[in-house]
Amino acid sequence: MDGTIYLSDYTPYPFDLDQVHLTFRLAPSATRVLARLHLTPKGEGASLHLDGEDLKLISLGIDGTALQPADYLMTETGLTVHAAALPEGAFTLETEVEIAPNANTALEGLYMSNGMYCTQCEAEGFRKITFYPDRPDVMARFHVRIEGDLPVLLSNGNAGASGQGWAEWDDPWPKPAYLFALVAGDLVATSGKFTTKSGLEVDLNIWVRPGDEDRCDFALESLVRSMVWDEEAYGREYDLSVFNLVAVDDFNMGAMENKGLNIFNSKLVLASPETATDTDYMRIEAVIGHEYFHNWTGDRITCRDWFQLCLKEGLTVFRDQSFTRDVRLGPVKRIEDAATLRTRQFREDQGPLAHPPRPNHYREINNFYTVTVYEKGAEIVGMLKRLAGDEGYRRALDLYFDRHDGQACTIEDWLKVFEDVTGRDLSQFALWYTSAGTPHLKVTDTYADGRYTLTFRQSTPPTPGEAEKAPRHIPIAVGLLDLQGREVLSTQLLEMTEEEQSFSFDVAEKPVPSILRDFSAPVVLQREQSPEEQAFLLAHDTDGFNRWEAGRSLAQRTLIDMTKGAEPAPAYLEAIGNLLADDTLEPAFIAHCLALPGEDELAQAIFAAGGTPDPDAIHRARNTLSKAIATTHEARLAALYDALEVKGPYSPDAEPAGKRGLRLACLSLLTKLDGGTRAKALFDQANNMTESFGALSILIRAGIGQEASQAFRNRWQDNRLVMDKWFMVEVAACPPESAVSRARELAQDSAFDWKNPNRFRALVGGLTANHAGFHAKDGSGYAFLADWLIKLDPMNPQTAARMSTSFETWRRYDAPRQQMIREELTRITQTRGLSRDLSEMSQRLLG
């Protein structure tokens, strides 16, 4: 493929860059950027290449002397100063360029969001600001001067001198250009202070637009919790005198970890009980933690090249998952993380976009910010921790921070610290990073003469460009239960390194095995189980994840049978009754167990088993089973709904949030029987967004939400983030037969700002989340998505490319649907002027 970049072609940059001086003279259509780069050649005879795109060159010189046109070459992608024009020793390159932030709709580099200047430089946005070696292994200290007529002028590091219309910032820590940030606007701050264990006093500021400051307290509290947790769990202290966080409305990503100046999508900062759900609060806390934890795992230690992206992202996702588990959700967090991985990352591994956590080539790096890099990368770190043990993991991380502080590193550097600390050879384990696909783990068991044996056989299905797969090193956590549900073998970690391997245990009677506890490895577990055994584990397993997994597997089996005409399984309905009657369980856990497998998840399971999923049959089966649960357990569900009412002031803490979650799960089921009476009452009476939006979603899904929907819109039409929720739920929850027509209506709505990434994702993503609606037999859902991707691509290639992944499962379905999706993808690829982002994605999707 044209423009493909290969890991094997990596070469170090031939110059050292130790200091950068930048001056920004802000103007919406003509910002001037003056740069002074202090460079030293590493050898002789190298030309100086600088990346640069969409830059108007005003001047170029070295050590105060202007370069002549013959001294350099400019192209659409950069500038090269010929070796003959360079001094022999250290020198300062001086450039001045002009850019137009108000015309930057791609939201990469320096752009404007409703009058505010903002940057997004990861992965390669800095080259749209000035000519620079825009690669993560070039790290330098930055001094920045901002000149403009806006009251707040921010950049990385510590504040320096300032005056009317200007401010200077100094970042003492070397960083790559992708971590550069600048914000200028009419902003107000919610502020606090934090003192590190070493006694450094840090000013904390959450910067937002005037009028939003009353929704920042939780974000500030989350930041403080993150700082405390990182000191206690990892021994990492903050290293600047100020930490600034800015909320931006127009942002392609969730947030960005720029050193000392984190920039966030507004939806991940602003929260009040009236406007944010429990899920929003939890997500805000997790993402603020994630970006703060990057200060060490991403900023102080970064990645050598973009192939190593999972080094910083996988580790930091693992850290934020651990943070949320420790401060909020406990064992339920593992269920949520595993469910996300299996529904999203396993799907990616199953389709044409499969790739290793560390790929060996790419065309457009923006297309590799994926669940494989992030969430699977986190699972790999979790496996390393299991293999090393808690103490070994902490010693390995301490060595990693000590050895590599201030460096740009590779996966090999990361694994080496674990080898040095534990004495293990991790060469086979490294396959998790370098090989694509999800291993399938088939399990059989035997029992004879007091000896119980588990035999595992692993295989990994082929992925694009990789037909043959070597065995992985798989940590398998196992426990054994007797027939009364008592644990006869507490959790042991088995290490599988061969294609087939057996493990034996001495026990008095044949036990019931609990395999892959805590989801100890990201694999598909294949084991013949009866519904009775699954129900037994749901009732008795001492491992929270496996207890949930048993119920999930039983529900999935039941639903798949129902798509073929079967009735709801009595064993499953009885198991749900036992679950609802168990008052020792946390409400959040019961809520997770009541949630049926999603329609896309069921389609994935049917396809993996060699079948062809029928989206309409899957939708009908879920509705039928939900009604059967409600009918069988109406009295208990009604009693729980009444008992779980949370009275008093709203709190986003885990306990009341868990009660609200279970109460809404009960309400969803009861609405199948009561015609929406309870849901309408809750919608009218709710004093918080969790219950208001939850009731609205239930009413829309039941096809009786028109009145509530209009009332919701009337109340929140001036709140951009709540309106994003409304656009999403109107399509995602509506009956499948009307999903596409509703999406078309909303696309013409005056409130639909398709150039805003949040609003675009809400509407178009809402349709693709409506499984049966998106996969309508007439192909209208596919055409709707393709039309909007083609329209958005010239404005915002990143968002268009990421949304195109909704087509990744197309090979699952029947021949007519496959043909219609193939035609839409072909139409996209043939569009004139298609961006590199969307071009690569559509071609990969087509295979």
C-alpha positions in Angstrom: 0.0 0.0 0.0 1.3 3.5 -0.9 3.0 5.3 2.0 3.3 2.3 4.2 5.7 2.7 7.1 7.5 -0.3 8.5 8.9 -0.9 12.0 11.9 -2.6 10.5 12.8 0.7 8.7 13.3 2.6 12.0 16.5 4.7 12.2 17.4 7.2 14.9 17.1 10.9 14.1 20.5 12.2 13.0 20.4 15.3 15.2 20.1 16.0 18.9 17.5 18.6 19.8 17.8 19.9 23.3 15.9 23.2 23.5 12.9 24.7 21.6 11.8 28.3 21.7 8.3 29.0 20.3 6.5 32.3 19.9 2.8 32.3 18.9 1.3 35.5 17.6 -2.4 34.5 17.6 -4.8 35.5 15.0 -7.8 33.4 13.8 -6.8 33.3 10.1 -3.2 34.2 10.3 -1.3 33.0 13.4 2.4 33.4 13.2 4.6 30.7 14.8 8.3 31.6 15.3 10.5 28.6 16.2 14.1 28.3 17.3 15.5 24.8 17.4 18.9 24.2 19.1 20.3 21.2 17.1 23.5 19.2 17.2 24.5 16.8 14.5 25.2 13.2 15.7 27.5 12.5 12.8 28.6 14.0 9.5 26.9 14.6 6.2 23.2 14.3 7.2 20.6 16.6 5.8 18.1 18.1 8.2 14.5 16.9 7.5 11.6 18.6 9.3 8.0 17.5 9.0 5.5 20.2 8.1 2.0 20.3 6.5 -0.3 23.2 5.5 2.4 25.7 6.6 3.1 29.0 4.8 6.8 29.6 5.2 7.7 33.3 6.0 11.4 33.0 6.8 14.1 30.3 7.4 17.6 30.8 8.7 20.4 29.3 10.7 22.2 31.3 13.4 20.7 34.5 12.3 21.5 34.1 8.6 18.7 33.6 6.1 18.9 30.5 3.9 18.7 30.8 0.2 16.2 28.7 -1.9 19.0 26.5 -3.1 19.8 25.5 0.5 16.6 23.7 1.1 13.7 21.7 -0.4 10.0 22.2 0.5 7.3 19.6 -0.2 3.7 19.1 0.9 5.0 17.0 3.8 8.0 18.8 5.0 11.2 20.8 4.6 14.7 19.5 4.1 17.8 21.6 4.6 20.7 20.2 2.5 23.7 19.0 4.4 26.0 21.5 2.6 24.0 24.4 4.1 24.4 23.1 7.7 27.3 24.1 10.1 29.6 21.4 11.3 28.7 21.8 15.0 25.7 22.9 17.0 23.4 25.5 15.4 20.1 27.1 15.8 17.5 26.8 13.1 15.0 29.7 13.0 11.7 29.5 11.2 8.6 31.6 10.9 5.4 30.2 9.5 1.8 31.3 9.1 -1.2 29.0 9.8 -5.0 29.5 9.9 -6.5 27.9 13.1 -10.1 29.0 12.1 -9.9 26.9 8.9 -8.6 23.8 10.7 -11.7 21.6 10.7 -9.6 18.4 11.1 -9.0 19.4 14.7 -5.3 18.4 14.5 -2.6 20.9 15.3 -3.7 24.4 16.3 -7.4 25.0 15.7 -10.3 27.0 17.1 -13.4 25.8 19.0 -16.0 28.5 19.5 -13.5 31.3 19.8 -11.0 29.4 21.8 -7.6 28.3 20.5 -6.7 24.7 21.2 -4.2 22.1 20.1 -4.2 18.4 19.5 -0.8 17.1 18.5 -1.0 13.3 19.0 0.0 11.6 16.9 1.3 13.9 14.1 -0.5 17.2 14.6 2.5 19.3 15.6 3.7 19.3 12.0 0.7 21.4 11.2 2.0 24.1 13.7 5.6 24.5 12.6 8.4 22.7 10.8 9.8 20.1 13.3 11.1 16.5 13.6 7.6 15.3 14.5 8.5 11.9 15.9 8.2 10.7 19.5 11.9 9.8 20.0 13.0 13.5 19.6 12.6 14.9 23.0 13.4 18.5 24.0 12.7 21.2 26.6 10.2 23.8 25.5 10.0 27.5 26.2 6.8 29.0 24.8 5.6 32.6 24.5 2.0 33.3 23.6 0.8 36.7 22.4 -2.9 37.3 22.0 -5.8 39.4 23.1 -7.5 36.6 25.1 -7.5 36.6 28.9 -6.1 33.1 29.5 -3.0 31.9 27.7 -1.8 28.4 28.6 1.0 26.0 27.6 3.0 23.1 29.0 5.1 23.2 32.2 5.4 26.0 34.8 4.2 29.6 34.3 6.9 32.1 33.5 6.7 35.8 33.0 3.5 37.4 31.8 1.9 40.7 31.0 -1.0 42.3 29.2 -1.6 40.2 26.1 1.3 37.8 26.6 2.4 34.9 28.7 5.5 32.6 28.8 5.7 29.0 29.9 8.7 26.8 30.6 8.6 23.0 30.6 11.7 21.7 32.4 11.1 18.1 31.3 12.1 16.9 27.8 9.1 15.9 25.8 8.3 14.9 22.2 6.3 17.3 20.1 3.1 15.2 20.3 2.8 16.3 24.0 2.9 20.0 23.2 -0.2 22.0 24.1 -1.5 25.5 23.8 -4.9 26.9 24.9 -6.0 30.5 24.7 -9.5 31.7 25.4 -12.0 33.4 27.7 -12.0 30.8 30.4 -12.6 30.5 34.1 -11.0 28.0 36.6 -12.2 25.9 39.4 -9.0 25.6 41.5 -7.5 23.7 44.3 -4.1 22.6 45.7 -2.3 19.4 46.2 0.9 18.7 48.2 3.0 15.8 47.1 4.6 13.4 49.5 7.9 15.2 48.9 6.3 18.5 49.9 5.9 20.1 46.5 2.8 22.3 46.5 0.9 22.1 43.2 -1.8 24.5 41.9 -4.7 22.6 40.3 -7.0 24.3 37.8 -9.9 23.0 35.8 -10.5 25.6 33.0 -13.9 25.8 31.3 -16.1 28.4 29.5 -18.0 30.8 31.7 -21.2 29.2 32.8 -19.7 25.7 33.1 -17.7 26.3 36.3 -20.5 24.9 38.5 -19.9 21.4 37.0 -16.2 21.0 37.7 -16.0 20.0 41.3 -16.1 16.2 40.6 -13.4 16.6 38.0 -11.2 18.4 40.5 -11.9 15.7 43.2 -11.1 13.0 40.7 -7.7 14.6 39.9 -6.8 14.7 43.6 -7.8 11.1 44.0 -5.6 10.2 41.0 -2.6 11.9 42.4 -3.0 10.3 45.8 -3.5 6.8 44.3 -0.4 7.1 42.0 1.8 8.0 45.0 0.5 5.0 47.0 0.2 2.4 44.3 3.2 3.2 42.1 5.3 5.6 44.1 4.9 8.3 41.4 4.8 12.0 42.4 3.8 14.9 40.3 6.7 17.0 39.1 5.5 20.5 38.2 4.2 23.4 40.3 0.9 23.6 38.3 -1.5 21.1 36.7 -4.0 22.6 34.3 -6.9 20.8 32.7 -9.0 22.4 30.0 -12.5 21.3 28.7 -13.0 21.7 25.0 -16.2 21.2 23.0 -14.7 20.2 19.7 -12.3 17.4 20.3 -11.7 14.2 18.3 -10.5 12.1 21.3 -11.6 11.7 24.8 -8.7 13.5 26.3 -4.9 14.2 25.9 -2.1 13.9 28.4 0.0 16.9 27.3 2.6 17.6 30.0 1.0 19.7 32.7 -1.8 20.9 30.4 -4.3 18.1 29.8 -7.0 18.9 27.2 -10.3 17.1 27.6 -13.5 16.6 25.7 -16.0 18.6 27.7 -18.2 15.5 28.2 -15.3 14.0 30.3 -15.1 17.0 32.6 -18.5 18.6 33.2 -20.8 16.9 35.6 -23.8 17.7 37.9 -26.5 15.4 39.2 -29.0 17.0 36.9 -26.9 16.6 33.7 -24.6 13.6 34.2 -25.4 9.9 34.8 -23.6 7.6 37.1 -21.8 6.2 34.1 -20.7 9.7 33.2 -19.3 10.3 36.6 -17.4 7.0 36.6 -16.1 7.7 33.1 -14.9 11.2 34.1 -13.0 9.8 37.1 -11.4 7.1 35.0 -10.3 9.3 32.2 -8.9 12.0 34.4 -7.0 9.3 36.2 -5.8 7.9 32.9 -4.5 11.2 31.6 -2.9 12.0 34.9 -1.2 8.6 35.1 0.3 9.3 31.7 2.5 11.9 33.4 4.9 9.0 34.1 3.8 6.3 31.7 3.7 8.3 28.5 5.3 11.7 29.3 8.4 11.1 31.5 8.8 7.8 29.6 7.4 7.8 26.1 7.5 5.5 23.1 10.4 5.4 20.6 8.1 5.3 17.6 4.4 4.9 17.0 4.6 1.2 16.6 5.2 1.2 20.4 1.9 3.0 21.1 0.6 0.1 23.3 3.6 0.6 25.6 2.3 3.9 26.9 -1.5 3.2 26.3 -1.8 -0.4 27.4 0.2 0.3 30.6 -1.8 3.4 31.4 -5.2 1.8 30.7 -4.2 -1.0 33.1 -3.3 1.7 35.7 -6.6 3.5 35.3 -8.5 0.3 35.5 -6.7 -0.6 38.7 -7.5 2.9 40.0 -11.2 2.6 39.4 -11.2 -0.9 40.9 -9.5 0.4 44.1 -11.4 3.6 44.6 -14.9 2.8 43.3 -16.1 -0.5 41.9 -14.1 -3.4 43.4 -14.5 -6.8 41.7 -17.3 -5.5 39.4 -14.7 -3.5 37.6 -13.1 -6.6 36.3 -16.4 -7.8 34.9 -16.9 -4.5 33.1 -13.4 -4.4 31.6 -13.6 -8.0 30.5 -17.0 -7.5 28.9 -15.7 -4.5 27.0 -12.7 -6.4 25.7 -14.7 -9.4 24.6 -17.4 -7.4 22.8 -15.1 -4.8 21.1 -11.6 -6.2 20.9 -12.5 -9.8 20.2 -14.7 -8.4 17.4 -11.7 -6.5 16.0 -9.6 -9.7 16.1 -12.3 -11.6 14.3 -12.5 -9.2 11.3 -10.4 -7.5 8.6 -9.0 -4.9 11.0 -7.2 -7.4 13.2 -3.6 -6.4 14.1 -1.1 -7.0 16.9 -0.9 -4.7 19.9 2.4 -3.7 18.3 1.9 -3.7 14.6 4.8 -4.0 12.2 3.5 -1.6 9.6 0.9 1.2 9.1 -0.1 3.8 6.6 -1.9 6.2 8.9 -1.1 6.0 12.6 -4.4 7.7 13.6 -6.1 4.4 12.5 -4.2 2.4 15.2 -5.7 4.1 18.2 -7.7 0.9 18.7 -9.1 -1.4 21.4 -6.3 -3.8 20.5 -3.7 -1.2 21.4 -5.4 0.1 24.5 -7.6 -2.6 26.1 -5.7 -5.7 24.9 -2.5 -3.8 25.7 -3.8 -3.5 29.3 -4.7 -7.2 29.4 -1.1 -8.0 28.5 0.2 -5.9 31.4 -2.3 -7.7 33.7 -0.9 -11.0 32.6 2.6 -9.8 33.3 1.5 -8.8 36.8 0.0 -12.2 37.4 3.2 -14.0 36.3 5.5 -11.7 38.3 3.3 -11.5 41.4 2.4 -8.3 43.2 5.9 -7.8 44.7 7.7 -8.7 41.4 5.4 -6.3 39.5 6.2 -3.4 41.8 9.9 -4.1 41.6 9.7 -4.3 37.8 7.9 -1.0 37.6 10.3 0.7 39.9 13.2 -0.5 37.7 11.3 0.7 34.6 10.9 4.2 36.0 14.5 4.3 37.3 16.1 2.9 34.2 14.1 4.7 31.5 13.1 8.1 32.9 13.4 10.7 30.2 13.7 8.1 27.4 11.7 7.0 24.4 11.3 3.2 24.8 10.2 0.0 23.1 8.3 -3.1 24.1 11.6 -4.9 24.3 12.8 -2.3 27.0 9.5 -2.9 28.9 9.8 -6.7 28.9 13.5 -6.6 29.8 12.8 -5.0 33.2 10.5 -8.0 34.0 13.1 -10.4 32.8 15.8 -8.7 35.0 13.6 -8.6 38.1 12.0 -12.1 37.8 14.7 -14.1 36.0 12.0 -15.2 33.5 12.6 -15.7 29.8 9.7 -13.7 28.2 10.5 -14.3 24.6 7.4 -16.5 24.1 5.3 -14.1 26.1 6.3 -11.3 23.7 4.0 -13.0 21.1 1.1 -11.3 22.8 2.6 -8.0 21.6 3.7 -9.0 18.1 1.0 -11.5 16.9 -2.6 -10.7 16.2 -5.7 -12.7 17.1 -7.5 -14.1 20.1 -6.4 -17.6 21.2 -9.1 -20.2 21.7 -8.6 -22.4 24.7 -10.4 -25.8 24.5 -10.7 -27.6 27.8 -11.5 -31.2 28.6 -11.4 -33.0 32.0 -11.1 -36.5 33.5 -11.4 -37.9 37.0 -10.0 -41.3 38.1 -8.7 -42.7 41.4 -8.8 -39.4 43.2 -7.0 -37.5 40.5 -8.6 -34.8 38.5 -7.0 -33.7 35.3 -7.6 -30.6 33.1 -6.3 -30.7 29.6 -6.0 -27.5 27.6 -5.4 -27.1 23.9 -4.8 -23.7 22.4 -5.2 -22.5 18.9 -5.5 -19.0 17.3 -7.5 -18.5 14.1 -5.7 -16.9 11.2 -5.7 -13.1 10.9 -4.9 -10.9 7.8 -1.3 -11.5 6.8 -0.7 -14.1 9.5 -2.1 -17.6 8.8 0.1 -19.6 11.2 0.1 -18.9 14.9 2.7 -20.1 17.4 1.5 -21.2 20.9 1.2 -18.3 23.5 2.3 -18.2 27.1 -1.1 -18.2 28.8 -1.7 -17.7 32.5 -4.8 -19.7 33.6 -6.2 -19.0 37.0 -8.1 -22.1 38.2 -10.1 -23.1 41.3 -12.1 -26.2 42.2 -15.5 -26.5 43.9 -17.1 -29.6 45.5 -20.8 -30.4 44.8 -21.9 -28.4 47.8 -20.2 -25.3 46.4 -17.3 -25.3 48.8 -13.8 -24.5 47.5 -11.6 -27.6 47.6 -8.8 -25.8 45.6 -8.3 -22.1 46.0 -7.1 -20.2 43.0 -3.9 -21.4 41.4 -2.1 -19.9 38.4 -1.4 -22.5 35.7 1.1 -21.5 33.0 0.4 -22.9 29.6 3.2 -22.7 27.1 2.6 -25.6 24.7 -0.1 -26.3 22.2 -1.5 -28.9 24.5 -0.9 -29.3 28.2 -2.5 -31.1 31.1 -2.6 -30.3 34.9 -3.6 -32.7 37.6 -5.0 -32.3 41.1 -5.6 -34.8 44.0 -9.2 -34.4 45.2 -11.6 -36.7 47.0 -14.4 -36.5 44.5 -14.9 -35.1 41.0 -15.0 -31.3 41.4 -16.7 -28.5 39.4 -13.9 -26.5 37.9 -13.8 -22.7 37.9 -11.5 -21.9 35.0 -10.0 -18.6 33.9 -10.8 -16.9 37.1 -10.7 -13.1 37.1 -10.4 -13.5 33.3 -6.7 -14.2 33.8 -6.0 -14.1 30.0 -7.7 -12.6 27.0 -8.8 -15.9 25.4 -12.0 -17.6 24.2 -12.6 -20.4 26.7 -14.3 -23.4 25.0 -15.6 -26.1 27.4 -18.7 -28.3 27.2 -20.9 -27.4 30.1 -24.5 -28.3 30.9 -27.0 -25.6 31.8 -27.1 -27.2 35.3 -23.4 -26.7 35.8 -23.6 -23.1 34.6 -26.4 -22.5 37.0 -24.4 -24.1 39.8 -21.4 -21.8 39.2 -23.7 -18.8 39.0 -25.0 -19.7 42.5 -21.8 -20.9 44.1 -18.5 -19.8 42.4 -16.3 -17.8 44.8 -14.7 -15.9 42.0 -16.9 -12.9 41.1 -16.0 -12.8 37.4 -16.6 -16.5 36.9 -19.9 -16.3 38.7 -21.0 -13.6 36.3 -19.5 -15.5 33.4 -21.5 -18.6 34.2 -24.7 -16.6 34.1 -23.6 -14.9 30.9 -22.8 -18.1 29.2 -26.1 -19.6 30.2 -28.0 -16.5 28.9 -26.0 -16.7 25.6 -26.8 -20.4 25.2 -30.5 -19.7 25.9 -30.7 -16.8 23.5 -28.9 -18.6 20.6 -31.3 -21.5 21.0 -34.2 -19.1 21.0 -33.1 -17.6 17.6 -33.7 -21.1 16.3 -37.2 -21.3 17.7 -36.6 -22.7 21.2 -38.4 -21.6 24.3 -36.6 -19.8 27.2 -34.5 -22.3 29.2 -36.1 -23.2 32.6 -32.6 -23.6 34.0 -31.8 -20.0 33.2 -35.0 -18.6 34.5 -34.6 -20.5 37.7 -31.0 -19.3 38.1 -32.1 -15.7 37.7 -34.7 -16.2 40.4 -32.0 -17.6 42.8 -29.8 -14.6 42.0 -32.6 -12.1 42.7 -33.3 -13.8 46.0 -29.7 -13.6 47.2 -29.6 -10.6 49.4 -25.8 -11.1 50.1 -24.9 -9.9 46.6 -24.0 -6.3 45.8 -26.7 -4.6 43.7 -24.2 -3.7 41.0 -23.2 -7.3 40.6 -26.9 -8.4 40.3 -27.5 -5.6 37.7 -24.6 -7.0 35.6 -26.0 -10.5 35.8 -29.5 -9.3 34.8 -28.1 -7.6 31.7 -28.5 -9.9 28.7 -25.7 -10.3 26.2 -26.0 -7.6 23.6 -27.2 -8.2 20.1 -23.8 -7.6 18.5 -22.2 -9.9 21.1 -24.7 -12.7 20.2 -24.0 -12.2 16.5 -20.3 -12.5 17.2 -20.9 -15.8 19.2 -23.1 -17.3 16.4 -20.5 -16.4 13.8 -17.6 -17.8 15.8 -19.5 -21.1 16.1 -19.8 -21.3 12.3 -23.3 -19.9 12.0 -24.8 -16.9 10.2 -26.4 -14.4 12.6 -29.9 -13.0 11.8 -30.1 -9.6 13.4 -33.9 -9.6 13.5 -34.1 -13.1 15.1 -31.5 -12.0 17.7 -33.5 -8.9 18.5 -36.7 -10.9 18.9 -35.0 -13.5 21.1 -33.8 -10.8 23.5 -37.2 -9.2 23.8 -38.8 -12.6 24.3 -36.4 -13.6 27.0 -36.7 -10.3 28.8 -40.4 -10.6 28.9 -40.1 -14.2 30.2 -37.8 -13.1 33.0 -40.2 -10.3 33.9 -43.2 -12.6 33.9 -41.5 -15.3 35.9 -40.1 -13.0 38.6 -42.5 -10.0 38.5 -43.1 -10.0 42.2 -39.5 -10.1 43.2 -38.5 -7.5 40.5 -41.3 -5.2 41.8 -40.2 -5.6 45.4 -36.6 -4.8 44.5 -37.6 -1.8 42.4 -39.5 -0.3 45.4 -36.8 -1.2 47.9 -33.9 0.2 45.9 -35.1 3.7 45.7 -32.3 6.0 46.8 -33.6 8.9 48.8 -31.8 12.1 49.8 -29.2 14.2 47.9 -27.6 12.6 44.8 -24.2 11.0 45.2 -22.2 9.4 42.5 -20.5 7.0 44.9 -20.4 3.3 44.1 -23.1 2.1 46.6 -26.0 4.4 45.6 -24.9 4.1 41.9 -25.2 0.3 42.2 -28.7 0.6 43.7 -29.8 2.9 40.9 -28.3 0.6 38.3 -30.1 -2.5 39.6 -33.4 -0.5 40.0 -33.2 0.6 36.4 -32.5 -3.0 35.4 -35.6 -4.1 37.2 -37.6 -1.2 35.7 -36.6 -2.3 32.2 -38.0 -5.7 32.7 -41.1 -4.6 34.5 -41.9 -2.2 31.6 -42.5 -5.3 29.5 -45.5 -6.0 31.7 -46.9 -2.7 33.0 -47.1 -0.7 29.8 -44.5 1.8 31.1 -46.5 3.0 34.1 -43.5 2.9 36.4 -41.0 4.3 33.9 -43.3 7.3 33.1 -43.6 8.0 36.8 -39.9 7.8 37.3 -39.2 10.0 34.4 -41.6 12.6 35.8 -40.2 12.4 39.3 -36.5 11.9 38.8 -34.2 14.5 40.3 -31.0 13.2 38.7 -29.9 12.4 35.1 -29.3 8.8 35.8 -32.9 8.0 36.5 -34.3 10.5 34.1 -32.2 9.3 31.1 -32.6 5.7 32.2 -36.4 6.0 32.2 -36.4 7.8 28.9 -34.2 5.1 27.3 -36.6 2.4 28.6 -39.7 4.2 27.3 -38.1 4.7 23.8 -37.1 1.1 23.6 -40.6 0.1 24.5 -41.9 2.3 21.7 -43.8 4.6 24.0 -41.3 7.4 24.6 -42.6 10.2 22.3 -44.0 12.4 25.0 -41.1 11.9 27.4 -38.6 12.5 24.6 -40.1 15.8 23.7 -40.2 16.9 27.3 -36.6 15.9 27.7 -35.6 17.9 24.6 -37.5 20.9 25.7 -35.8 21.0 29.0 -32.3 20.4 27.8 -32.1 22.0 24.4 -29.6 24.5 25.5 -27.2 22.0 27.1 -24.9 20.6 24.4 -23.8 17.5 26.3 -27.2 16.4 27.4 -28.5 17.0 23.8 -25.7 14.6 22.6 -27.3 12.0 24.9 -30.7 12.7 23.4 -29.5 12.4 19.8 -27.9 9.1 20.7 -30.8 7.4 22.6 -33.4 8.5 20.0 -31.7 6.2 17.5 -29.9 3.6 19.5 -33.0 2.7 21.6 -35.8 3.1 19.1 -37.4 0.0 17.6 -35.2 -1.3 14.8 -37.8 -1.0 12.1 -37.8 2.8 12.5 -34.1 3.4 13.4 -32.9 4.5 9.9 -35.9 6.8 9.3 -35.4 8.4 12.7 -31.7 8.9 12.0 -32.6 10.6 8.8 -35.1 12.9 10.5 -32.5 13.8 13.2 -29.9 14.5 10.5 -32.1 17.3 9.3 -32.7 18.6 12.8 -31.6 22.2 13.4 -29.7 21.0 16.5 -27.6 18.5 14.5 -24.1 20.0 14.2 -22.4 17.3 12.2 -19.1 19.1 12.3 -18.9 18.6 16.1 -17.4 15.2 16.7 -19.6 14.5 19.8 -22.8 15.3 18.0 -21.8 13.3 14.9 -20.8 10.3 17.0 -24.1 10.6 19.0 -26.3 10.3 15.9 -24.4 8.1 13.5 -23.0 6.0 16.3 -26.5 5.7 17.8 -27.6 4.1 14.6 -24.7 1.6 14.4 -25.4 0.7 18.0 -28.9 -0.3 17.1 -27.9 -3.7 15.8 -31.0 -4.8 14.0 -31.7 -1.3 12.8 -28.3 -0.7 11.3 -28.5 -4.1 9.6 -31.9 -3.5 8.1 -32.5 -5.9 5.2 -32.8 -3.1 2.7 -29.3 -1.8 3.3 -30.6 1.6 4.3 -28.4 1.7 7.5 -25.3 0.9 5.5 -26.1 3.7 2.9 -26.8 6.2 5.7 -23.4 5.5 7.3 -21.5 5.6 4.1 -23.2 8.9 3.0 -22.1 10.6 6.2 -18.6 9.2 6.2 -18.1 10.6 2.7 -19.5 13.9 3.8 -17.5 14.2 7.0 -14.2 13.0 5.6 -13.0 16.3 4.0 -13.8 18.1 7.2 -12.6 15.6 9.8 -10.7 12.5 8.5 -10.0 11.1 12.0 -13.6 10.9 13.1 -14.7 9.6 9.7 -12.1 6.8 9.8 -12.9 5.7 13.3 -16.6 5.6 12.6 -16.0 3.4 9.6 -15.1 0.5 11.9 -18.9 0.0 12.2 -18.5 -2.0 9.0 -15.8 -4.3 10.3 -18.2 -7.2 11.0 -19.7 -7.4 7.5 -18.4 -10.9 6.8 -20.6 -12.3 9.6 -23.8 -11.8 7.8 -25.8 -13.4 5.0 -24.8 -12.9 1.3 -27.2 -10.1 0.5 -26.1 -8.0 3.5 -22.4 -8.7 2.7 -23.0 -7.6 -0.9 -24.7 -4.3 0.2 -21.9 -3.5 2.6 -19.2 -4.3 0.0 -20.9 -1.9 -2.4 -20.9 0.9 0.2 -17.3 0.3 1.1 -16.4 0.3 -2.6 -18.3 3.6 -3.1 -16.3 5.1 -0.2 -12.9 4.0 -1.7 -13.9 5.4 -5.1 -14.7 8.9 -3.7 -12.5 11.5 -5.2 -10.1 13.2 -2.7 -10.6 10.7 0.0 -8.3 11.3 3.0 -5.5 8.9 3.8 -7.3 8.0 7.1 -10.5 6.8 5.5 -8.9 5.4 2.4 -6.7 3.1 4.4 -9.6 2.0 6.6 -12.0 1.3 3.8 -9.4 -0.7 1.9 -8.5 -2.7 5.0 -12.2 -3.4 5.6 -12.6 -4.7 2.1 -9.5 -6.8 2.6 
